[in-house]
Amino acid sequence: MGTNGSTMLEPLRQGLPPLDPAAVSDAASCSLPARYEAVGDARRFTRRTLDQWDTGERFDDVCLVVSELVTNALRHALPATCVQVDHAAPVRLHLMRWTERLVCAVRDPSQDSPVARETDDFSAESGRGLFLVDSFSDSWGWHPLAGTLGGKVVWALFQLPVTPAAAAE
């Protein structure tokens, strides 16, 4: 199955995940300061939240994708001077769970589309973030924010296994 690399990384759509926001069963979010330690904060927040929601099977995948999305927001969506100084929190992580799906979304102040850098060097430390997001999530995308917020949201969707208790609801 040869997949054309450029189309593989096209996000599902420039739009919202195909889920009804009104039907969300759980939601949590946190603000992240403009410093690289925020990636660890985001991982810890995700770990605590997923523990509470009992979404064990996708735990490692979600934590990895959250790390990549937050790293990308800090590295590419903020002015370089912003990350050196501890500014207000311009990046926000949202986690939302439906019965069979989980979405993690990262909001940042940049209007620029997320871009997968072409790299054949899979040992490279950077440039693989969106490849990892694409590999470990079931779908992903982004959309610009309208109004006074500005910026964009990059999201990744994960299918959750249906537990017998959830199927009975």
C-alpha positions as CSV (number, residue, x, y, z in Angstrom):
1,M,0.0,0.0,0.0
2,G,2.1,2.9,-1.2
3,T,0.7,6.1,0.3
4,N,1.8,9.4,-1.3
5,G,3.6,11.1,1.6
6,S,2.2,14.6,0.8
7,T,-1.4,13.4,0.9
8,M,-1.0,11.3,4.0
9,L,-0.2,14.4,6.0
10,E,-3.0,16.5,4.7
11,P,-5.3,17.1,7.7
12,L,-8.7,15.6,7.4
13,R,-10.2,19.0,6.7
14,Q,-9.7,22.6,7.6
15,G,-12.4,22.3,10.1
16,L,-13.7,20.9,13.3
17,P,-13.6,17.3,14.2
18,P,-16.7,15.4,13.0
19,L,-18.3,15.4,16.4
20,D,-21.2,17.3,18.0
21,P,-19.8,19.6,20.7
22,A,-23.1,19.6,22.6
23,A,-22.9,15.8,23.1
24,V,-19.5,15.8,24.8
25,S,-19.4,13.7,27.9
26,D,-16.3,15.2,29.5
27,A,-14.1,18.2,28.8
28,A,-11.0,19.7,30.4
29,S,-8.6,22.4,29.4
30,C,-5.5,24.1,30.7
31,S,-3.6,27.2,29.8
32,L,0.1,26.7,29.0
33,P,2.7,29.4,29.5
34,A,5.1,30.3,26.7
35,R,8.0,28.2,27.8
36,Y,9.2,24.8,26.9
37,E,8.6,23.3,30.3
38,A,4.9,23.7,29.4
39,V,5.2,20.4,27.3
40,G,5.7,18.5,30.6
41,D,2.8,20.4,32.2
42,A,0.6,19.4,29.3
43,R,1.6,15.8,29.6
44,R,0.9,15.7,33.3
45,F,-2.5,17.4,32.8
46,T,-3.3,14.9,30.1
47,R,-2.2,12.0,32.3
48,R,-4.4,13.1,35.2
49,T,-7.4,13.8,33.0
50,L,-7.2,10.5,31.1
51,D,-6.8,8.6,34.5
52,Q,-10.1,10.2,35.7
53,W,-11.8,9.3,32.4
54,D,-10.5,5.8,32.4
55,T,-9.3,5.8,28.8
56,G,-6.3,3.5,29.3
57,E,-6.0,1.9,25.9
58,R,-5.1,5.1,24.0
59,F,-3.2,6.6,26.9
60,D,0.3,6.5,25.5
61,D,-0.8,7.6,22.0
62,V,-2.8,10.6,23.4
63,C,0.1,11.7,25.6
64,L,2.6,11.5,22.7
65,V,0.3,13.5,20.4
66,V,-0.4,16.2,23.0
67,S,3.4,16.6,23.5
68,E,3.9,17.0,19.7
69,L,1.0,19.5,19.3
70,V,2.1,21.6,22.3
71,T,5.7,21.5,21.1
72,N,4.7,22.7,17.7
73,A,2.6,25.5,19.1
74,L,5.5,26.7,21.3
75,R,8.1,26.3,18.6
76,H,6.3,27.5,15.5
77,A,3.3,29.6,16.5
78,L,4.8,32.0,19.0
79,P,7.4,34.8,18.4
80,A,10.8,33.5,19.4
81,T,11.1,36.2,22.1
82,C,7.8,35.1,23.6
83,V,9.2,31.7,24.6
84,Q,12.3,33.1,26.2
85,V,10.3,35.2,28.7
86,D,7.5,33.8,30.9
87,H,4.6,35.6,29.2
88,A,0.9,35.0,29.8
89,A,-0.4,31.7,28.6
90,P,-1.0,32.1,24.8
91,V,-1.4,28.3,24.2
92,R,-4.3,26.3,25.5
93,L,-4.8,22.6,25.6
94,H,-8.4,21.2,25.4
95,L,-9.3,17.5,26.0
96,M,-12.8,16.4,25.1
97,R,-14.3,12.9,25.4
98,W,-17.4,11.4,23.8
99,T,-18.5,7.8,24.4
100,E,-16.3,6.3,21.7
101,R,-13.9,9.2,20.8
102,L,-11.4,11.6,22.4
103,V,-10.2,14.8,20.9
104,C,-7.2,16.8,22.0
105,A,-7.0,20.3,20.6
106,V,-4.2,22.9,21.0
107,R,-5.0,26.6,20.5
108,D,-2.2,29.0,19.6
109,P,-2.1,32.7,18.4
110,S,-0.7,32.0,14.9
111,Q,-2.9,32.0,11.8
112,D,-0.4,29.9,9.9
113,S,-1.3,26.4,8.7
114,P,0.6,23.6,10.4
115,V,3.2,22.4,7.9
116,A,4.8,18.9,7.9
117,R,8.4,19.4,7.0
118,E,9.7,17.0,4.4
119,T,12.4,14.9,6.1
120,D,13.7,11.5,5.2
121,D,15.9,11.5,8.3
122,F,13.8,9.7,10.9
123,S,16.5,10.0,13.5
124,A,16.2,13.8,13.3
125,E,15.1,15.5,16.5
126,S,12.6,17.9,14.9
127,G,10.5,17.9,11.8
128,R,8.6,14.7,12.7
129,G,5.9,16.1,14.9
130,L,3.0,16.0,12.4
131,F,4.1,12.6,11.2
132,L,3.8,11.3,14.7
133,V,0.4,13.1,15.1
134,D,-0.8,11.5,11.9
135,S,0.6,8.0,12.9
136,F,-0.8,7.9,16.4
137,S,-4.2,9.6,16.1
138,D,-7.1,8.4,14.0
139,S,-7.5,11.7,12.2
140,W,-6.4,15.3,12.7
141,G,-6.9,18.8,11.3
142,W,-6.9,22.4,12.1
143,H,-9.1,25.5,11.7
144,P,-8.5,29.2,12.1
145,L,-10.3,31.0,14.9
146,A,-12.6,33.8,14.1
147,G,-13.4,37.0,16.1
148,T,-11.3,38.5,18.8
149,L,-9.4,35.3,19.8
150,G,-7.5,35.0,16.5
151,G,-5.0,32.2,16.0
152,K,-5.9,28.6,15.2
153,V,-6.7,25.2,16.8
154,V,-4.9,22.0,15.8
155,W,-6.8,18.9,16.8
156,A,-6.3,15.1,16.8
157,L,-9.1,12.6,17.2
158,F,-8.8,9.1,18.8
159,Q,-11.3,6.3,18.6
160,L,-11.9,4.8,22.0
161,P,-12.8,1.1,22.5
162,V,-16.4,0.7,23.6
163,T,-16.6,-0.8,27.1
164,P,-19.6,-3.0,28.0
165,A,-20.7,-0.3,30.5
166,A,-20.6,2.4,27.8
167,A,-22.4,0.2,25.3
168,A,-25.3,-0.3,27.8
169,E,-25.9,3.5,28.1
